[in-house]
Amino acid sequence: MAQCYVCGKKKVSGHNVSHSNKKTKRVFKPNLQRIKILTDKGPRRTYVCTRCIRSGAVTKVV
C-alpha cells in the first residue's frame, strides 16, 4: 500500500480486542486519495491523506 506524499502516513498494525480480552491482529489504514497536486517539479498525481488535503498542506491542480 502507498503512503501519504506529504506526511508519510501509512498502514499501522494493532489488535482487535474482544470482550473477553482475546487479541487478534488487524491493520489500521489511512484514508489516502490519489489526487493531482502541484509540487516543485510541476503537477504530479500522488497519494495524499485527507488530513493533509483538508488542512491545506497541498495545493490541488485545477
N, CA, C and O atoms as a GROMACS GRO file, in nm:
protein
  248
    1MET      N    1   0.084  -0.118   0.000
    1MET     CA    2   0.000   0.000   0.000
    1MET      C    3   0.089   0.124   0.000
    1MET      O    4   0.200   0.123   0.053
    2ALA      N    5   0.038   0.231  -0.060
    2ALA     CA    6   0.112   0.356  -0.068
    2ALA      C    7   0.109   0.431   0.065
    2ALA      O    8   0.040   0.391   0.158
    3GLN      N    9   0.186   0.538   0.070
    3GLN     CA   10   0.183   0.624   0.189
    3GLN      C   11   0.161   0.768   0.144
    3GLN      O   12   0.175   0.801   0.026
    4CYS      N   13   0.126   0.853   0.240
    4CYS     CA   14   0.097   0.993   0.210
    4CYS      C   15   0.223   1.064   0.162
    4CYS      O   16   0.330   1.050   0.222
    5TYR      N   17   0.211   1.139   0.053
    5TYR     CA   18   0.325   1.211  -0.006
    5TYR      C   19   0.374   1.322   0.086
    5TYR      O   20   0.493   1.354   0.086
    6VAL      N   21   0.284   1.380   0.166
    6VAL     CA   22   0.318   1.495   0.249
    6VAL      C   23   0.371   1.452   0.386
    6VAL      O   24   0.482   1.488   0.424
    7CYS      N   25   0.291   1.375   0.461
    7CYS     CA   26   0.327   1.343   0.599
    7CYS      C   27   0.382   1.203   0.618
    7CYS      O   28   0.431   1.170   0.726
    8GLY      N   29   0.377   1.118   0.515
    8GLY     CA   30   0.433   0.983   0.525
    8GLY      C   31   0.347   0.885   0.601
    8GLY      O   32   0.395   0.779   0.642
    9LYS      N   33   0.221   0.918   0.622
    9LYS     CA   34   0.130   0.830   0.694
    9LYS      C   35   0.108   0.703   0.614
    9LYS      O   36   0.084   0.710   0.493
   10LYS      N   37   0.116   0.586   0.680
   10LYS     CA   38   0.096   0.458   0.613
   10LYS      C   39   0.025   0.362   0.706
   10LYS      O   40  -0.010   0.399   0.817
   11LYS      N   41   0.004   0.237   0.661
   11LYS     CA   42  -0.072   0.144   0.744
   11LYS      C   43   0.004   0.106   0.871
   11LYS      O   44   0.126   0.097   0.871
   12VAL      N   45  -0.072   0.085   0.979
   12VAL     CA   46  -0.016   0.053   1.110
   12VAL      C   47  -0.088  -0.070   1.162
   12VAL      O   48  -0.209  -0.083   1.145
   13SER      N   49  -0.015  -0.161   1.225
   13SER     CA   50  -0.078  -0.282   1.278
   13SER      C   51  -0.113  -0.265   1.424
   13SER      O   52  -0.053  -0.185   1.496
   14GLY      N   53  -0.213  -0.343   1.466
   14GLY     CA   54  -0.259  -0.337   1.604
   14GLY      C   55  -0.340  -0.462   1.636
   14GLY      O   56  -0.320  -0.566   1.573
   15HIS      N   57  -0.430  -0.452   1.732
   15HIS     CA   58  -0.511  -0.566   1.773
   15HIS      C   59  -0.659  -0.532   1.778
   15HIS      O   60  -0.697  -0.421   1.813
   16ASN      N   61  -0.742  -0.630   1.741
   16ASN     CA   62  -0.883  -0.628   1.776
   16ASN      C   63  -0.890  -0.686   1.916
   16ASN      O   64  -0.830  -0.791   1.940
   17VAL      N   65  -0.959  -0.624   2.007
   17VAL     CA   66  -0.970  -0.674   2.144
   17VAL      C   67  -1.116  -0.706   2.172
   17VAL      O   68  -1.202  -0.618   2.167
   18SER      N   69  -1.143  -0.834   2.203
   18SER     CA   70  -1.280  -0.877   2.230
   18SER      C   71  -1.318  -0.847   2.375
   18SER      O   72  -1.236  -0.801   2.454
   19HIS      N   73  -1.443  -0.874   2.406
   19HIS     CA   74  -1.493  -0.851   2.542
   19HIS      C   75  -1.418  -0.939   2.643
   19HIS      O   76  -1.398  -0.899   2.757
   20SER      N   77  -1.378  -1.058   2.599
   20SER     CA   78  -1.303  -1.149   2.687
   20SER      C   79  -1.153  -1.120   2.685
   20SER      O   80  -1.073  -1.197   2.739
   21ASN      N   81  -1.115  -1.008   2.622
   21ASN     CA   82  -0.976  -0.960   2.614
   21ASN      C   83  -0.888  -1.049   2.527
   21ASN      O   84  -0.766  -1.052   2.543
   22LYS      N   85  -0.951  -1.122   2.434
   22LYS     CA   86  -0.876  -1.200   2.336
   22LYS      C   87  -0.831  -1.104   2.226
   22LYS      O   88  -0.910  -1.022   2.180
   23LYS      N   89  -0.704  -1.114   2.184
   23LYS     CA   90  -0.649  -1.020   2.087
   23LYS      C   91  -0.619  -1.090   1.955
   23LYS      O   92  -0.558  -1.197   1.952
   24THR      N   93  -0.662  -1.029   1.845
   24THR     CA   94  -0.630  -1.077   1.711
   24THR      C   95  -0.572  -0.962   1.632
   24THR      O   96  -0.604  -0.845   1.657
   25LYS      N   97  -0.487  -0.995   1.536
   25LYS     CA   98  -0.419  -0.892   1.456
   25LYS      C   99  -0.518  -0.818   1.366
   25LYS      O  100  -0.615  -0.876   1.318
   26ARG      N  101  -0.491  -0.690   1.344
   26ARG     CA  102  -0.566  -0.609   1.250
   26ARG      C  103  -0.478  -0.498   1.195
   26ARG      O  104  -0.367  -0.476   1.245
   27VAL      N  105  -0.525  -0.429   1.093
   27VAL     CA  106  -0.447  -0.324   1.028
   27VAL      C  107  -0.530  -0.196   1.023
   27VAL      O  108  -0.647  -0.198   0.984
   28PHE      N  109  -0.470  -0.084   1.063
   28PHE     CA  110  -0.532   0.047   1.053
   28PHE      C  111  -0.478   0.114   0.927
   28PHE      O  112  -0.358   0.137   0.916
   29LYS      N  113  -0.567   0.144   0.832
   29LYS     CA  114  -0.524   0.206   0.707
   29LYS      C  115  -0.564   0.352   0.703
   29LYS      O  116  -0.676   0.386   0.742
   30PRO      N  117  -0.474   0.442   0.657
   30PRO     CA  118  -0.509   0.582   0.645
   30PRO      C  119  -0.602   0.605   0.526
   30PRO      O  120  -0.604   0.524   0.433
   31ASN      N  121  -0.676   0.714   0.529
   31ASN     CA  122  -0.767   0.748   0.421
   31ASN      C  123  -0.688   0.823   0.314
   31ASN      O  124  -0.679   0.946   0.317
   32LEU      N  125  -0.632   0.748   0.219
   32LEU     CA  126  -0.550   0.806   0.113
   32LEU      C  127  -0.632   0.827  -0.013
   32LEU      O  128  -0.713   0.742  -0.050
   33GLN      N  129  -0.611   0.940  -0.078
   33GLN     CA  130  -0.676   0.974  -0.203
   33GLN      C  131  -0.568   0.999  -0.307
   33GLN      O  132  -0.466   1.062  -0.277
   34ARG      N  133  -0.590   0.950  -0.429
   34ARG     CA  134  -0.493   0.973  -0.537
   34ARG      C  135  -0.538   1.098  -0.611
   34ARG      O  136  -0.633   1.094  -0.690
   35ILE      N  137  -0.470   1.210  -0.586
   35ILE     CA  138  -0.509   1.338  -0.645
   35ILE      C  139  -0.391   1.402  -0.716
   35ILE      O  140  -0.275   1.366  -0.692
   36LYS      N  141  -0.422   1.496  -0.801
   36LYS     CA  142  -0.319   1.570  -0.874
   36LYS      C  143  -0.286   1.695  -0.794
   36LYS      O  144  -0.372   1.780  -0.771
   37ILE      N  145  -0.158   1.707  -0.751
   37ILE     CA  146  -0.116   1.821  -0.671
   37ILE      C  147  -0.003   1.894  -0.740
   37ILE      O  148   0.060   1.842  -0.832
   38LEU      N  149   0.021   2.015  -0.695
   38LEU     CA  150   0.128   2.097  -0.750
   38LEU      C  151   0.252   2.083  -0.662
   38LEU      O  152   0.248   2.117  -0.544
   39THR      N  153   0.362   2.033  -0.719
   39THR     CA  154   0.489   2.018  -0.646
   39THR      C  155   0.592   2.111  -0.707
   39THR      O  156   0.564   2.183  -0.802
   40ASP      N  157   0.712   2.109  -0.651
   40ASP     CA  158   0.820   2.192  -0.707
   40ASP      C  159   0.864   2.142  -0.845
   40ASP      O  160   0.922   2.219  -0.922
   41LYS      N  161   0.836   2.016  -0.877
   41LYS     CA  162   0.869   1.960  -1.008
   41LYS      C  163   0.755   1.976  -1.108
   41LYS      O  164   0.764   1.929  -1.221
   42GLY      N  165   0.646   2.041  -1.066
   42GLY     CA  166   0.530   2.060  -1.151
   42GLY      C  167   0.414   1.976  -1.102
   42GLY      O  168   0.421   1.919  -0.993
   43PRO      N  169   0.306   1.968  -1.180
   43PRO     CA  170   0.191   1.889  -1.138
   43PRO      C  171   0.226   1.740  -1.131
   43PRO      O  172   0.300   1.689  -1.215
   44ARG      N  173   0.171   1.672  -1.031
   44ARG     CA  174   0.204   1.532  -1.008
   44ARG      C  175   0.085   1.461  -0.945
   44ARG      O  176   0.018   1.518  -0.858
   45ARG      N  177   0.058   1.338  -0.987
   45ARG     CA  178  -0.052   1.259  -0.931
   45ARG      C  179   0.005   1.169  -0.823
   45ARG      O  180   0.081   1.077  -0.853
   46THR      N  181  -0.032   1.194  -0.696
   46THR     CA  182   0.024   1.118  -0.584
   46THR      C  183  -0.086   1.084  -0.484
   46THR      O  184  -0.199   1.132  -0.494
   47TYR      N  185  -0.050   0.999  -0.389
   47TYR     CA  186  -0.139   0.964  -0.279
   47TYR      C  187  -0.121   1.063  -0.165
   47TYR      O  188  -0.010   1.085  -0.118
   48VAL      N  189  -0.231   1.124  -0.122
   48VAL     CA  190  -0.229   1.220  -0.012
   48VAL      C  191  -0.342   1.186   0.083
   48VAL      O  192  -0.453   1.154   0.039
   49CYS      N  193  -0.315   1.191   0.215
   49CYS     CA  194  -0.420   1.161   0.311
   49CYS      C  195  -0.517   1.279   0.321
   49CYS      O  196  -0.482   1.392   0.291
   50THR      N  197  -0.639   1.249   0.364
   50THR     CA  198  -0.743   1.351   0.369
   50THR      C  199  -0.712   1.459   0.472
   50THR      O  200  -0.757   1.573   0.458
   51ARG      N  201  -0.636   1.425   0.575
   51ARG     CA  202  -0.598   1.525   0.674
   51ARG      C  203  -0.512   1.634   0.611
   51ARG      O  204  -0.530   1.752   0.641
   52CYS      N  205  -0.418   1.595   0.525
   52CYS     CA  206  -0.331   1.693   0.458
   52CYS      C  207  -0.408   1.775   0.354
   52CYS      O  208  -0.380   1.893   0.335
   53ILE      N  209  -0.505   1.712   0.287
   53ILE     CA  210  -0.586   1.785   0.189
   53ILE      C  211  -0.670   1.890   0.259
   53ILE      O  212  -0.679   2.004   0.215
   54ARG      N  213  -0.734   1.849   0.370
   54ARG     CA  214  -0.822   1.939   0.443
   54ARG      C  215  -0.748   2.054   0.510
   54ARG      O  216  -0.800   2.165   0.518
   55SER      N  217  -0.626   2.027   0.558
   55SER     CA  218  -0.550   2.131   0.628
   55SER      C  219  -0.486   2.230   0.534
   55SER      O  220  -0.438   2.335   0.577
   56GLY      N  221  -0.484   2.199   0.404
   56GLY     CA  222  -0.426   2.291   0.306
   56GLY      C  223  -0.276   2.271   0.290
   56GLY      O  224  -0.206   2.361   0.244
   57ALA      N  225  -0.225   2.154   0.327
   57ALA     CA  226  -0.082   2.127   0.314
   57ALA      C  227  -0.041   2.108   0.169
   57ALA      O  228   0.077   2.119   0.136
   58VAL      N  229  -0.138   2.079   0.081
   58VAL     CA  230  -0.111   2.064  -0.062
   58VAL      C  231  -0.203   2.156  -0.140
   58VAL      O  232  -0.310   2.195  -0.092
   59THR      N  233  -0.161   2.191  -0.262
   59THR     CA  234  -0.247   2.270  -0.349
   59THR      C  235  -0.288   2.182  -0.466
   59THR      O  236  -0.203   2.128  -0.536
   60LYS      N  237  -0.418   2.168  -0.486
   60LYS     CA  238  -0.470   2.086  -0.595
   60LYS      C  239  -0.451   2.158  -0.727
   60LYS      O  240  -0.455   2.280  -0.734
   61VAL      N  241  -0.430   2.079  -0.833
   61VAL     CA  242  -0.424   2.134  -0.969
   61VAL      C  243  -0.565   2.133  -1.025
   61VAL      O  244  -0.634   2.032  -1.020
   62VAL      N  245  -0.607   2.246  -1.078
   62VAL     CA  246  -0.743   2.257  -1.131
   62VAL      C  247  -0.744   2.227  -1.278
   62VAL      O  248  -0.850   2.231  -1.341
   0.00000   0.00000   0.00000
